[in-house]
Amino acid sequence: MTQTPSQILDRIWVLEMVRVTEAAAIAAAKLIGRGNEKAADAAAVEAMREALNRLPFNGTVVIGEGERDEAPMLYIGEKVGSDQDGPAIDIALDPLEGTTITAKAGANAMAVLAIAEAGHLLNAPDVYMDKLAIGPGYPEGLVDLDFSPAENVRRFAEAKGVKPEDVMVCVLDRPRHEALIRELREVGCGIKLIPDGDVAGVIAVTNPEETTIDMYMGSGGAPEGVLAAAALRCIGGQIQGRLIFRNEDEKERARRVGITDFNRKYKLEELASGDVIFAATGVTDGALLEGVKRKPGGWFTTESLVMRASSGTVRYVYGEHRRKKL
């Protein structure tokens, strides 16, 4: 669906968001393979926070590192930006999606950010979310969280004109997914197990010719679900999400951000709506983006992806960052 360009999100913010994710990626990249997840995440958070605070807007973090009592910086509700009288913008962010990946020098770690006008990104609590995503070009409602995983694979395969065994599903490699994996094996489809990074996993469904991934299934962080939805708003596709609450404390987190229907099934535009800008910079090499590269003389190169819902434009940005300017 064509979106009207926002009066708030001027096109200048497109490249500004890239600068923010570049800063976080470069900071995290200095700790690739060092085995310290917390240090890598802290470096990315600090760099992203500094970059955001240089921008002339009135930003509110609606998807962040956690709640204020758990995260010292970029917590949910934190105000960022240098102009509190400037345009009101909601921000969803993950300064380092793939902390374990980075610590182990694995693939697909990224710095990720999405912005929209105030009120257009779901203020999701930091709990799990059951997710189901497919790429663009398929009828709305083709797959649904209320269907079984096997039924979703069969319906998708029929729409694509292939057999279930020709479908590849991306799933986070977690013990909680044993039953899901078993059912998918029984229907005969392929399964791409990933150690971390489910934002990249969802985005992968939009380009199966390159990624080989047709569908994303399983539970992961609710904040990552909102970020993934922001990306799909720009490039097309479908996603559904349902929050998972393991205890009363997690339900109380939801109440604090205004969520009272604990069984609600969120569709794409309920997770991210309006004119959205999504940006990501690779930290380590992956299917979507190349990682940060250190060059002789102490400078770095980056590859970033930035998209805007209203224009449908997808840009890949290559950057060279000289040491004296960092």
Stockholm file with secondary structure:
# STOCKHOLM 1.0

chainA/1-326         MTQTPSQILDRIWVLEMVRVTEAAAIAAAKLIGRGNEKAADAAAVEAMREALNRLPFNGTVVIGEGERDEAPMLYIGEKVGSDQDGPAIDIALDPLEGTTITAKAGANAMAVLAIAEAGHLLNAPDVYMDKLAIGPGYPEGLVDLDFSPAENVRRFAEAKGVKPEDVMVCVLDRPRHEALIRELREVGCGIKLIPDGDVAGVIAVTNPEETTIDMYMGSGGAPEGVLAAAALRCIGGQIQGRLIFRNEDEKERARRVGITDFNRKYKLEELASGDVIFAATGVTDGALLEGVKRKPGGWFTTESLVMRASSGTVRYVYGEHRRKKL
#=GR chainA/1-326 SS CCCCCCSSSCTHHHHHHHHHHHHHHHHHHTTTTSSCHHHHHHHHHHHHHHHHTTSSSEEEEEECSSCTTTCSSSCTTCEESSCTTSCEEEEEEEEEECHHHHHTTCSCCEEEEEEEETTCBCCCCSSEEEEEEECSSSCTTSSCTTSCHHHHHHHHHHHHTSCGGGCEEEEECCGGGHHHHHHHHHHTCEEEEESSCHHHHHHGGGCHHHHCCCEEEEEEEHHHHHHHHHHHHHHCCEEEEEEECCSHHHHHHHHHTTCCCTTCEEEHHHHBCSSCEEEEEESSCCSSCCCCEEETTTEEEEEEEEEETTTCCEEEEEEEECGGGC
#=GC SS_cons         CCCCCCSSSCTHHHHHHHHHHHHHHHHHHTTTTSSCHHHHHHHHHHHHHHHHTTSSSEEEEEECSSCTTTCSSSCTTCEESSCTTSCEEEEEEEEEECHHHHHTTCSCCEEEEEEEETTCBCCCCSSEEEEEEECSSSCTTSSCTTSCHHHHHHHHHHHHTSCGGGCEEEEECCGGGHHHHHHHHHHTCEEEEESSCHHHHHHGGGCHHHHCCCEEEEEEEHHHHHHHHHHHHHHCCEEEEEEECCSHHHHHHHHHTTCCCTTCEEEHHHHBCSSCEEEEEESSCCSSCCCCEEETTTEEEEEEEEEETTTCCEEEEEEEECGGGC
//
